Amino acid sequence: MKDFKEKLANVPTKPGSYQMKNKDGVIIYVGKAKNLQRRLRSYFTRTVTGKTKLLVEDIDDFDYIVTSSELESLILEITLIKKYDPKYNILLRDDKTYPYIELTNDKYPVVRMIRNTKRKKIKNHLYGPFPNAKAARKTVNIINRLYPLRKCDKLGKDLCLYYHINECLGYCKKDIPAEKIEDMKKEIITFLKGDSTKVVEKINNEMEKASENMNYERAIELREMLNDIETTLVKQKIDLNNNESFDLVNYYQDNNYLSIEIFFIRDGLLFGRHNEIISTLGNVEDELIEYLIKFYDSGVILPKSLYIPLDIDEELLSNYLDIKVFKPQKGKMKELMDLALDNAKEQLDLQEETLQKDDEERLKAINELKELLGVDKVSRMETFDNSHLFGTFYVGGMVVFDDFLPLKDEYRKYKISPEVKDDLSAMREVLYRRYYKVLMEDLIKPDLIVMDGGMTQIEVAKEVLSSLNLNIPIIGLVKDDKHRTNQIMNENFELLDVPKESNLFLFLTRLQDEVHRYAITYHRNIKAKGSLSSILDMAPGIGEVRRKDLLRKFGSLKKLKEASIEELSEVVPKEIAESLFSYLKEL
């Protein structure tokens, strides 16, 4: 660890944001402080453990920016975190977004489950978040089965199946009174706010009719809907004597872990809860504020008000999020805060031993790899895999791990040129595209490239890196005759034994399994879209929008292959039309 005594003496005692850098000049942590000097000194003058110890060992230099207020330093901190995505700042482990149920405000409304709430203008009714996606889907299904709303994205030219099974009023052909639609909307909104009286009544009436008509299958189906409402869809009533909507946050800290519990209260109901356990650097207030900002920035809609623990700066959070923030000290809200605390503690008690064990094994694996390769640092690893269909339609995938933790935001998919007919050519194209981009855009280079194979894979990687004048260490994972990894090969083609009972073997296998899963899932998703859609997905220069436009215009592979460049140019730019024309001729 470097001695920063002289530099620390010159740090002002004012508020601001500080940035820790590693020996490559990469920003690895961004923080804020009311007193910059006191905070920075704390890293280098006290005994540190866990994540903080790793950070301090990785620091080669630091910078800071003085601000006029703590709010200004928070805004600067979050801006820099978004820009640099430092490895030691909080990473939301759960990369999925929570679903919401949307009731549109169209002339003919639709009920559907959505995850993307970041659209510029949301004028529709949104209910959620639903931590249980299965419950959200069942709720949407119940509403759509009981209320004949519009089911199609765009009105068709003729009545569809939904009309004939009484699940749509035939909006494309029939003149439906606005009052009837409005009545349905009111009942649906009441149900989504937690009052299932009308829906249960409607199901019971239909169940009675089905039984009278001896339609027992329908009666059983309706009874299952009632069971769903009674079990999966019933929310816990909170005795608050009001119908408020807000989020409530509390936490529990132990050792190097912080368990964060968030209750979603909607119209006086406990709509759901969220828990996440993160490794902490020790400053709970800063880390909880950073976590909440990232959490709501991930797609969870901000509530009208937020309740937080007493030791968190409500004014700072309120000013940044631009919502009302409260710190309850008595009454029903204090009881609810205590309940959230109990839940946070329970979750950490359940998971702490496993988390500690995984962290210890991960750190041992990193040290084993450094010792095996004879290097001082190996944190960021990038590994690649290809997938294909009988030697055609190749795709590639890259996954990124830092200290053997996946960085899913940095995973990348590659559509490979249709001329490619073998694994090595596919890998050569993916590697060149990846590291040409790293070079041109000055992206972070990995400490290690991990190839899923032996000598031939390493040779391809060395060839690509040499053509780009890049020097990045490479290893290959060598498989035995049963296709199981049992050795590592370095870039000098020397075999290095990795005992199967070692931590390193365990984590290299995880990395290998993850890249294989990622590449093959991408290929399956493409194939699942259908033959013509799959072919267009593989075509150069064709993304989601252009693919849909071409499908709409031509409708079949035969018509698409018969189209001239001029006809294709009516849908896509001329240079894309020319490459698409050539691509189709080779099929």
DOBADO-567867 format. One record per residue (C-alpha): residue number from 1; residue in one letter; x, y, z. Coordinates in steps of 0.001 Angstrom, whole numbers, plus 500000, padded with zeros to 6 digits. Example, Ala and Ser with C-alpha at 12.3 -4.5 7.8 and 13.67 -1.06 7.14 Angstrom:
% residues 2
nr / rest / px / py / pz
1 / A / 512300 / 495500 / 507800
2 / S / 513670 / 498940 / 507140
This chain:
% residues 587
nr / rest / px / py / pz
1 / M / 500000 / 500000 / 500000
2 / K / 501342 / 503428 / 499061
3 / D / 502050 / 506101 / 501653
4 / F / 499732 / 509087 / 501084
5 / K / 500766 / 511016 / 504207
6 / E / 502011 / 514107 / 502336
7 / K / 499131 / 514224 / 499890
8 / L / 496543 / 513778 / 502658
9 / A / 497973 / 516750 / 504561
10 / N / 497001 / 519016 / 501657
11 / V / 493409 / 517764 / 501326
12 / P / 490906 / 520456 / 502435
13 / T / 488357 / 519887 / 505208
14 / K / 485512 / 520945 / 502894
15 / P / 482695 / 518849 / 501353
16 / G / 483302 / 517203 / 498015
17 / S / 483644 / 514028 / 495980
18 / Y / 486769 / 511849 / 495878
19 / Q / 487902 / 509325 / 493279
20 / M / 490201 / 506374 / 494018
21 / K / 492400 / 505103 / 491160
22 / N / 494389 / 501910 / 490570
23 / K / 497864 / 501685 / 489060
24 / D / 496396 / 501867 / 485532
25 / G / 494751 / 505207 / 486343
26 / V / 491275 / 503600 / 486273
27 / I / 488758 / 505027 / 488747
28 / I / 487814 / 502137 / 491042
29 / Y / 485732 / 503978 / 493647
30 / V / 483860 / 507277 / 493896
31 / G / 482653 / 508634 / 497219
32 / K / 481467 / 511846 / 498850
33 / A / 482194 / 513437 / 502202
34 / K / 481230 / 516391 / 504377
35 / N / 484917 / 516597 / 505296
36 / L / 487192 / 515331 / 502522
37 / Q / 490373 / 515158 / 504586
38 / R / 488784 / 513230 / 507473
39 / R / 487123 / 510733 / 505140
40 / L / 490232 / 510108 / 503011
41 / R / 492462 / 509714 / 506066
42 / S / 490078 / 507058 / 507427
43 / Y / 490972 / 504695 / 504572
44 / F / 494689 / 504725 / 505333
45 / T / 494913 / 505170 / 509115
46 / R / 492577 / 502494 / 510482
47 / T / 492445 / 498720 / 510342
48 / V / 490286 / 497646 / 507414
49 / T / 488759 / 494286 / 506460
50 / G / 486632 / 492740 / 503720
51 / K / 485766 / 494876 / 500732
52 / T / 487476 / 497959 / 502228
53 / K / 490762 / 496035 / 502538
54 / L / 490591 / 495023 / 498870
55 / L / 489879 / 498615 / 497864
56 / V / 492757 / 500079 / 499901
57 / E / 495191 / 497478 / 498506
58 / D / 494099 / 498458 / 494987
59 / I / 494499 / 502251 / 495455
60 / D / 497486 / 503767 / 493683
61 / D / 496307 / 507386 / 493704
62 / F / 493306 / 509549 / 494470
63 / D / 491751 / 512814 / 493278
64 / Y / 489052 / 514984 / 494790
65 / I / 486712 / 517786 / 493757
66 / V / 485615 / 520346 / 496339
67 / T / 481941 / 521378 / 496311
68 / S / 480004 / 524132 / 498043
69 / S / 477491 / 521794 / 499749
70 / E / 476863 / 518151 / 500577
71 / L / 473983 / 518010 / 498068
72 / E / 476337 / 519243 / 495365
73 / S / 478862 / 516565 / 496348
74 / L / 476126 / 513875 / 496172
75 / I / 475060 / 515025 / 492697
76 / L / 478710 / 514991 / 491579
77 / E / 479287 / 511564 / 493153
78 / I / 476307 / 509970 / 491382
79 / T / 477266 / 511650 / 488076
80 / L / 480805 / 510239 / 488295
81 / I / 479546 / 506787 / 489313
82 / K / 477274 / 506699 / 486245
83 / K / 480150 / 507852 / 484034
84 / Y / 482885 / 505510 / 485304
85 / D / 480932 / 502593 / 486861
86 / P / 483710 / 501961 / 489446
87 / K / 484233 / 498358 / 490533
88 / Y / 484046 / 499025 / 494305
89 / N / 480880 / 501113 / 494234
90 / I / 477583 / 499397 / 494947
91 / L / 476548 / 496904 / 492305
92 / L / 472869 / 495928 / 492307
93 / R / 473154 / 492137 / 492306
94 / D / 469616 / 491653 / 491026
95 / D / 469787 / 492798 / 487402
96 / K / 466108 / 492210 / 486667
97 / T / 463542 / 494981 / 486821
98 / Y / 460308 / 494638 / 488775
99 / P / 457145 / 494274 / 486703
100 / Y / 454223 / 496683 / 486856
101 / I / 450655 / 496223 / 485649
102 / E / 449622 / 498889 / 483161
103 / L / 446064 / 499886 / 482340
104 / T / 446260 / 502138 / 479277
105 / N / 444296 / 505346 / 478829
106 / D / 443520 / 504582 / 475179
107 / K / 440037 / 504850 / 473725
108 / Y / 440014 / 501046 / 473882
109 / P / 442208 / 500220 / 476911
110 / V / 444595 / 497293 / 477367
111 / V / 445851 / 495627 / 480553
112 / R / 449364 / 494220 / 480380
113 / M / 452473 / 493534 / 482410
114 / I / 455422 / 495838 / 481691
115 / R / 458979 / 496171 / 482985
116 / N / 460186 / 499258 / 481143
117 / T / 458913 / 502206 / 483152
118 / K / 461533 / 504633 / 481829
119 / R / 459493 / 505809 / 478878
120 / K / 459406 / 509587 / 478484
121 / K / 455653 / 509955 / 478971
122 / I / 453606 / 507504 / 481003
123 / K / 450018 / 508715 / 481049
124 / N / 448583 / 505281 / 481804
125 / H / 447642 / 503779 / 485176
126 / L / 450583 / 501841 / 486674
127 / Y / 450307 / 499442 / 489619
128 / G / 453283 / 497888 / 491361
129 / P / 456063 / 497129 / 491647
130 / F / 455316 / 493389 / 491853
131 / P / 458294 / 491585 / 493425
132 / N / 456497 / 488370 / 492422
133 / A / 456307 / 488367 / 488599
134 / K / 454144 / 485228 / 488655
135 / A / 451546 / 487090 / 490723
136 / A / 451595 / 489986 / 488247
137 / R / 451045 / 487627 / 485304
138 / K / 448179 / 485865 / 487078
139 / T / 446577 / 489203 / 487909
140 / V / 446746 / 490312 / 484273
141 / N / 445382 / 486951 / 483157
142 / I / 442410 / 487156 / 485566
143 / I / 441540 / 490689 / 484424
144 / N / 441764 / 489779 / 480746
145 / R / 439617 / 486664 / 481227
146 / L / 436907 / 488523 / 483164
147 / Y / 436875 / 491847 / 481303
148 / P / 436592 / 491887 / 477487
149 / L / 439254 / 494551 / 476881
150 / R / 441216 / 495020 / 473681
151 / K / 443817 / 492242 / 473336
152 / C / 445651 / 493209 / 470135
153 / D / 448393 / 495884 / 469825
154 / K / 446603 / 497492 / 466885
155 / L / 442984 / 497131 / 465829
156 / G / 442617 / 494510 / 463128
157 / K / 440399 / 494536 / 460065
158 / D / 438147 / 491751 / 461251
159 / L / 436878 / 490111 / 464435
160 / C / 439434 / 487788 / 466007
161 / L / 439309 / 484686 / 468197
162 / Y / 439121 / 486733 / 471415
163 / Y / 435773 / 488164 / 470281
164 / H / 434360 / 484700 / 469583
165 / I / 435367 / 483403 / 473041
166 / N / 433861 / 486516 / 474700
167 / E / 437187 / 487991 / 475843
168 / C / 436992 / 491058 / 473575
169 / L / 434040 / 493273 / 472619
170 / G / 435144 / 493461 / 468979
171 / Y / 436420 / 497041 / 469058
172 / C / 437640 / 496768 / 465445
173 / K / 434072 / 496283 / 464110
174 / K / 431599 / 497124 / 466880
175 / D / 430528 / 500484 / 468244
176 / I / 431143 / 500112 / 471989
177 / P / 429609 / 502739 / 474329
178 / A / 432254 / 504754 / 476202
179 / E / 430266 / 504289 / 479436
180 / K / 430644 / 500512 / 479253
181 / I / 434417 / 500822 / 478824
182 / E / 434618 / 503335 / 481667
183 / D / 432686 / 501015 / 484007
184 / M / 435119 / 498179 / 483260
185 / K / 438084 / 500466 / 483923
186 / K / 436671 / 501556 / 487299
187 / E / 436192 / 497955 / 488414
188 / I / 439691 / 496992 / 487258
189 / I / 441278 / 499965 / 489053
190 / T / 439398 / 499054 / 492248
191 / F / 440698 / 495488 / 491980
192 / L / 444286 / 496608 / 491333
193 / K / 444094 / 498821 / 494415
194 / G / 443385 / 495759 / 496531
195 / D / 439574 / 495540 / 496699
196 / S / 438661 / 492213 / 495095
197 / T / 434938 / 492313 / 496070
198 / K / 433576 / 493037 / 492563
199 / V / 435920 / 490567 / 490866
200 / V / 435112 / 487776 / 493331
201 / E / 431390 / 488476 / 492863
202 / K / 431792 / 488327 / 489078
203 / I / 433715 / 485023 / 489269
204 / N / 431140 / 483469 / 491595
205 / N / 428297 / 484456 / 489240
206 / E / 430092 / 483002 / 486215
207 / M / 430986 / 479855 / 488164
208 / E / 427306 / 479374 / 489029
209 / K / 426279 / 479787 / 485378
210 / A / 428978 / 477343 / 484242
211 / S / 427775 / 474734 / 486761
212 / E / 424131 / 475189 / 485704
213 / N / 425164 / 474667 / 482072
214 / M / 427228 / 471618 / 483124
215 / N / 430355 / 473352 / 481821
216 / Y / 432466 / 471872 / 484594
217 / E / 435820 / 472647 / 483002
218 / R / 434969 / 476349 / 482999
219 / A / 433701 / 476101 / 486586
220 / I / 437001 / 474518 / 487720
221 / E / 438957 / 477210 / 485865
222 / L / 436959 / 479942 / 487633
223 / R / 437446 / 478260 / 491007
224 / E / 441216 / 478278 / 490393
225 / M / 440984 / 482014 / 489699
226 / L / 439362 / 482480 / 493113
227 / N / 442143 / 480433 / 494716
228 / D / 444730 / 482651 / 493032
229 / I / 443067 / 485771 / 494421
230 / E / 442890 / 484232 / 497897
231 / T / 446517 / 483074 / 497926
232 / T / 448918 / 484602 / 495409
233 / L / 447169 / 487907 / 494839
234 / V / 445941 / 488880 / 498299
235 / K / 448099 / 491663 / 499786
236 / Q / 448656 / 492155 / 503479
237 / K / 446542 / 494907 / 504972
238 / I / 448542 / 497366 / 507040
239 / D / 446663 / 498986 / 509909
240 / L / 447548 / 502623 / 509141
241 / N / 444028 / 504103 / 509235
242 / N / 444598 / 505605 / 505780
243 / N / 445149 / 504653 / 502147
244 / E / 448602 / 506160 / 501745
245 / S / 451120 / 505048 / 499116
246 / F / 454806 / 505171 / 500022
247 / D / 458019 / 503149 / 500286
248 / L / 459641 / 502396 / 503627
249 / V / 463333 / 501519 / 504051
250 / N / 465347 / 500052 / 506885
251 / Y / 468615 / 498151 / 507166
252 / Y / 470676 / 495835 / 509341
253 / Q / 474482 / 495745 / 509305
254 / D / 476763 / 492972 / 510512
255 / N / 480471 / 492492 / 509828
256 / N / 481043 / 493602 / 506238
257 / Y / 477456 / 493150 / 505029
258 / L / 474501 / 495515 / 504782
259 / S / 471003 / 494052 / 504465
260 / I / 468542 / 496555 / 502965
261 / E / 464767 / 496009 / 503278
262 / I / 462222 / 498040 / 501280
263 / F / 458446 / 497787 / 501814
264 / F / 456175 / 498911 / 498977
265 / I / 452956 / 500284 / 500531
266 / R / 450224 / 501079 / 498008
267 / D / 446807 / 502390 / 499061
268 / G / 447360 / 501135 / 502603
269 / L / 448385 / 497647 / 501448
270 / L / 451785 / 495963 / 501740
271 / F / 452113 / 495441 / 498003
272 / G / 455468 / 493712 / 498203
273 / R / 458952 / 493875 / 499617
274 / H / 462504 / 493923 / 498329
275 / N / 465665 / 492771 / 500098
276 / E / 469255 / 492987 / 498973
277 / I / 472472 / 492253 / 500822
278 / I / 475590 / 494125 / 499745
279 / S / 479230 / 494105 / 500799
280 / T / 479894 / 497377 / 502560
281 / L / 482853 / 499722 / 502855
282 / G / 481674 / 500749 / 506314
283 / N / 479870 / 504068 / 505823
284 / V / 476233 / 503018 / 506106
285 / E / 474657 / 506445 / 505496
286 / D / 476517 / 507055 / 502235
287 / E / 476023 / 503528 / 500975
288 / L / 472303 / 503412 / 501750
289 / I / 471749 / 506752 / 499978
290 / E / 473793 / 505583 / 496974
291 / Y / 471891 / 502286 / 496932
292 / L / 468459 / 503965 / 496986
293 / I / 469408 / 506350 / 494172
294 / K / 470605 / 503416 / 492036
295 / F / 467549 / 501341 / 492964
296 / Y / 465048 / 503977 / 491819
297 / D / 467166 / 504766 / 488780
298 / S / 466950 / 501099 / 487719
299 / G / 463279 / 501417 / 486746
300 / V / 461370 / 501268 / 490039
301 / I / 458993 / 504235 / 490029
302 / L / 459615 / 506766 / 492781
303 / P / 456862 / 506811 / 495423
304 / K / 455204 / 510036 / 496538
305 / S / 456988 / 509720 / 499884
306 / L / 459753 / 507687 / 501473
307 / Y / 460274 / 506660 / 505117
308 / I / 463874 / 506080 / 506245
309 / P / 465807 / 505298 / 509474
310 / L / 466798 / 508050 / 511917
311 / D / 470521 / 508012 / 511086
312 / I / 470049 / 508830 / 507367
313 / D / 470043 / 512439 / 506118
314 / E / 466423 / 512945 / 504995
315 / E / 467023 / 516469 / 503671
316 / L / 469836 / 515307 / 501381
317 / L / 467789 / 512388 / 500032
318 / S / 464649 / 514508 / 499650
319 / N / 466481 / 517216 / 497704
320 / Y / 468143 / 514704 / 495389
321 / L / 465088 / 512508 / 494706
322 / D / 462668 / 515454 / 494846
323 / I / 460135 / 513613 / 497029
324 / K / 458967 / 513874 / 500632
325 / V / 461179 / 511936 / 503061
326 / F / 460231 / 511181 / 506680
327 / K / 461916 / 509604 / 509711
328 / P / 459158 / 508097 / 511935
329 / Q / 459868 / 507951 / 515667
330 / K / 456569 / 506692 / 517111
331 / G / 453192 / 505166 / 516316
332 / K / 452189 / 502834 / 513485
333 / M / 454942 / 504012 / 511152
334 / K / 457621 / 503332 / 513774
335 / E / 456170 / 499825 / 514218
336 / L / 456406 / 499324 / 510451
337 / M / 460037 / 500534 / 510486
338 / D / 460788 / 497985 / 513225
339 / L / 459144 / 495264 / 511129
340 / A / 461376 / 496191 / 508163
341 / L / 464414 / 496060 / 510471
342 / D / 463418 / 492578 / 511683
343 / N / 463072 / 491418 / 508070
344 / A / 466467 / 492887 / 507126
345 / K / 468120 / 491118 / 510075
346 / E / 466379 / 487818 / 509331
347 / Q / 467539 / 487871 / 505698
348 / L / 471145 / 488594 / 506696
349 / D / 471078 / 485892 / 509385
350 / L / 469910 / 483411 / 506742
351 / Q / 472494 / 484348 / 504115
352 / E / 475541 / 485720 / 505949
353 / E / 477349 / 482417 / 506405
354 / T / 476915 / 481533 / 502720
355 / L / 478012 / 484997 / 501594
356 / Q / 481104 / 484928 / 503792
357 / K / 482052 / 481469 / 502543
358 / D / 481597 / 482510 / 498912
359 / D / 483661 / 485687 / 499429
360 / E / 486462 / 483748 / 501125
361 / E / 486529 / 481112 / 498364
362 / R / 486477 / 483816 / 495701
363 / L / 489456 / 485654 / 497236
364 / K / 491373 / 482372 / 497561
365 / A / 490659 / 481630 / 493880
366 / I / 492010 / 485059 / 492854
367 / N / 495210 / 484475 / 494841
368 / E / 495576 / 480963 / 493393
369 / L / 495267 / 482351 / 489860
370 / K / 497803 / 485145 / 490525
371 / E / 500259 / 482617 / 491936
372 / L / 499723 / 480194 / 489051
373 / L / 500328 / 482897 / 486422
374 / G / 503039 / 484697 / 488385
375 / V / 501340 / 488108 / 488262
376 / D / 500520 / 490786 / 490845
377 / K / 497048 / 491606 / 489561
378 / V / 494282 / 489702 / 487813
379 / S / 490847 / 491184 / 488471
380 / R / 488998 / 491770 / 485215
381 / M / 488530 / 488697 / 483025
382 / E / 486779 / 488490 / 479647
383 / T / 485801 / 485167 / 478150
384 / F / 484075 / 484174 / 474910
385 / D / 481963 / 481409 / 473416
386 / N / 480171 / 480772 / 470114
387 / S / 476936 / 479026 / 469270
388 / H / 475658 / 477837 / 465882
389 / L / 473055 / 475716 / 464140
390 / F / 474626 / 472842 / 462182
391 / G / 477605 / 474999 / 461279
392 / T / 475526 / 478015 / 460195
393 / F / 474075 / 481144 / 461818
394 / Y / 476975 / 481688 / 464198
395 / V / 476602 / 484031 / 467154
396 / G / 479128 / 484952 / 469812
397 / G / 478913 / 485942 / 473441
398 / M / 481324 / 487674 / 475809
399 / V / 480979 / 487725 / 479579
400 / V / 483008 / 489888 / 481954
401 / F / 483994 / 488975 / 485506
402 / D / 485774 / 491202 / 488012
403 / D / 487338 / 489385 / 490958
404 / F / 485206 / 486443 / 489796
405 / L / 481978 / 488461 / 490135
406 / P / 479887 / 488817 / 486942
407 / L / 479495 / 492317 / 485468
408 / K / 476285 / 491654 / 483545
409 / D / 475964 / 495197 / 482203
410 / E / 479178 / 494584 / 480278
411 / Y / 478179 / 491286 / 478668
412 / R / 478054 / 491548 / 474868
413 / K / 476336 / 489608 / 472061
414 / Y / 477738 / 489336 / 468532
415 / K / 475984 / 488540 / 465276
416 / I / 478667 / 486886 / 463160
417 / S / 479087 / 487325 / 459413
418 / P / 477146 / 484698 / 457366
419 / E / 480370 / 483813 / 455505
420 / V / 481744 / 482273 / 458717
421 / K / 481402 / 478485 / 458692
422 / D / 483707 / 477291 / 461505
423 / D / 484384 / 477955 / 465205
424 / L / 487858 / 479464 / 464825
425 / S / 486752 / 481958 / 462176
426 / A / 483789 / 482902 / 464362
427 / M / 486074 / 483408 / 467374
428 / R / 488533 / 485427 / 465276
429 / E / 485754 / 487809 / 464168
430 / V / 484381 / 488267 / 467689
431 / L / 487804 / 488873 / 469234
432 / Y / 488780 / 491364 / 466547
433 / R / 485524 / 493316 / 466883
434 / R / 485793 / 493368 / 470669
435 / Y / 489395 / 494534 / 470949
436 / Y / 489268 / 496890 / 467976
437 / K / 486462 / 498646 / 469856
438 / V / 488484 / 498577 / 473105
439 / L / 491353 / 500221 / 471214
440 / M / 489301 / 502786 / 469300
441 / E / 487076 / 503843 / 472210
442 / D / 489764 / 503572 / 474887
443 / L / 487718 / 501082 / 476909
444 / I / 489039 / 499262 / 479972
445 / K / 491292 / 496393 / 478918
446 / P / 490972 / 493118 / 480806
447 / D / 493757 / 491780 / 482992
448 / L / 493179 / 488387 / 481401
449 / I / 491429 / 486871 / 478363
450 / V / 490080 / 483391 / 479086
451 / M / 489595 / 481185 / 476013
452 / D / 487307 / 478171 / 476162
453 / G / 489816 / 475816 / 474600
454 / G / 493500 / 475007 / 474201
455 / M / 496264 / 475767 / 471723
456 / T / 494173 / 476635 / 468639
457 / Q / 491962 / 479064 / 470554
458 / I / 494987 / 480749 / 472140
459 / E / 496691 / 481025 / 468738
460 / V / 493645 / 482829 / 467309
461 / A / 493551 / 485214 / 470266
462 / K / 497288 / 485965 / 469996
463 / E / 496939 / 486564 / 466263
464 / V / 494101 / 489068 / 466770
465 / L / 495842 / 490934 / 469617
466 / S / 499082 / 491098 / 467618
467 / S / 497255 / 492608 / 464619
468 / L / 495919 / 495330 / 466949
469 / N / 499267 / 495775 / 468724
470 / L / 497666 / 494930 / 472075
471 / N / 499388 / 493070 / 474887
472 / I / 496834 / 491290 / 477100
473 / P / 497602 / 487990 / 478904
474 / I / 495702 / 484946 / 477610
475 / I / 494905 / 481550 / 479079
476 / G / 492950 / 478627 / 477655
477 / L / 490783 / 476154 / 479531
478 / V / 491886 / 472746 / 478289
479 / K / 489371 / 469896 / 478332
480 / D / 489951 / 466164 / 478752
481 / D / 488510 / 463443 / 476497
482 / K / 485221 / 463719 / 478423
483 / H / 484979 / 467452 / 477546
484 / R / 485665 / 468514 / 481133
485 / T / 488184 / 471210 / 481977
486 / N / 491187 / 469805 / 483795
487 / Q / 494118 / 472131 / 482963
488 / I / 495021 / 475716 / 482099
489 / M / 497255 / 476551 / 479144
490 / N / 499119 / 479859 / 479150
491 / E / 499969 / 481915 / 476056
492 / N / 503330 / 480107 / 475793
493 / F / 501314 / 476864 / 475424
494 / E / 502527 / 475556 / 478782
495 / L / 500075 / 473368 / 480692
496 / L / 499350 / 474395 / 484284
497 / D / 497579 / 471957 / 486574
498 / V / 494510 / 473145 / 488490
499 / P / 493386 / 470656 / 491160
500 / K / 489680 / 469932 / 490819
501 / E / 489145 / 470468 / 494531
502 / S / 490678 / 473963 / 494406
503 / N / 488742 / 477215 / 494665
504 / L / 490252 / 478340 / 491363
505 / F / 488824 / 475339 / 489526
506 / L / 485383 / 476038 / 490991
507 / F / 485347 / 479687 / 489865
508 / L / 486838 / 479037 / 486423
509 / T / 484078 / 476456 / 485901
510 / R / 481482 / 479076 / 486900
511 / L / 482945 / 481497 / 484382
512 / Q / 482982 / 478837 / 481673
513 / D / 479395 / 477765 / 482382
514 / E / 478198 / 481387 / 482346
515 / V / 479656 / 482266 / 478940
516 / H / 478309 / 479035 / 477470
517 / R / 474839 / 479764 / 478900
518 / Y / 474940 / 483327 / 477594
519 / A / 475927 / 482412 / 474021
520 / I / 473527 / 479499 / 473674
521 / T / 470619 / 481483 / 475197
522 / Y / 471197 / 484242 / 472636
523 / H / 471091 / 481692 / 469831
524 / R / 467951 / 480025 / 471186
525 / N / 466211 / 483382 / 471491
526 / I / 466986 / 484130 / 467859
527 / K / 465721 / 480718 / 466713
528 / A / 462572 / 481067 / 468832
529 / K / 461512 / 484127 / 466831
530 / G / 460873 / 482000 / 463736
531 / S / 462863 / 481162 / 460592
532 / L / 462533 / 484448 / 458662
533 / S / 462932 / 486512 / 461805
534 / S / 466010 / 484446 / 462732
535 / I / 467580 / 485000 / 459332
536 / L / 467013 / 488748 / 459589
537 / D / 468469 / 488767 / 463111
538 / M / 471684 / 487357 / 461670
539 / A / 471807 / 489839 / 458783
540 / P / 474390 / 492662 / 458928
541 / G / 472999 / 496092 / 459839
542 / I / 469549 / 494780 / 460770
543 / G / 468340 / 495619 / 464260
544 / E / 464953 / 495248 / 465942
545 / V / 463201 / 498149 / 464151
546 / R / 464471 / 497303 / 460658
547 / R / 463679 / 493607 / 461183
548 / K / 460044 / 494440 / 462006
549 / D / 459775 / 496795 / 459019
550 / L / 461103 / 494118 / 456637
551 / L / 458786 / 491466 / 458083
552 / R / 455846 / 493839 / 457667
553 / K / 456793 / 494685 / 454063
554 / F / 457724 / 491250 / 452669
555 / G / 456237 / 488694 / 455071
556 / S / 458104 / 485625 / 453781
557 / L / 461661 / 484540 / 453007
558 / K / 460696 / 483772 / 449391
559 / K / 459453 / 487330 / 448776
560 / L / 462437 / 488817 / 450602
561 / K / 464924 / 486848 / 448468
562 / E / 463090 / 487883 / 445299
563 / A / 463249 / 491581 / 446217
564 / S / 465612 / 493859 / 444338
565 / I / 468032 / 496280 / 445982
566 / E / 465660 / 499109 / 445044
567 / E / 462733 / 497371 / 446762
568 / L / 464823 / 496694 / 449873
569 / S / 465918 / 500344 / 449838
570 / E / 462305 / 501368 / 450383
571 / V / 462613 / 499923 / 453896
572 / V / 466296 / 500290 / 454842
573 / P / 469154 / 502626 / 453761
574 / K / 470710 / 501771 / 450397
575 / E / 474073 / 500528 / 451764
576 / I / 472214 / 498206 / 454191
577 / A / 469945 / 497063 / 451328
578 / E / 473010 / 496149 / 449259
579 / S / 474616 / 494101 / 452050
580 / L / 471249 / 492460 / 452841
581 / F / 470776 / 491608 / 449155
582 / S / 474205 / 489910 / 449080
583 / Y / 473531 / 488135 / 452362
584 / L / 470201 / 486714 / 451116
585 / K / 471762 / 485453 / 447894
586 / E / 474170 / 483300 / 449898
587 / L / 471388 / 481507 / 451789
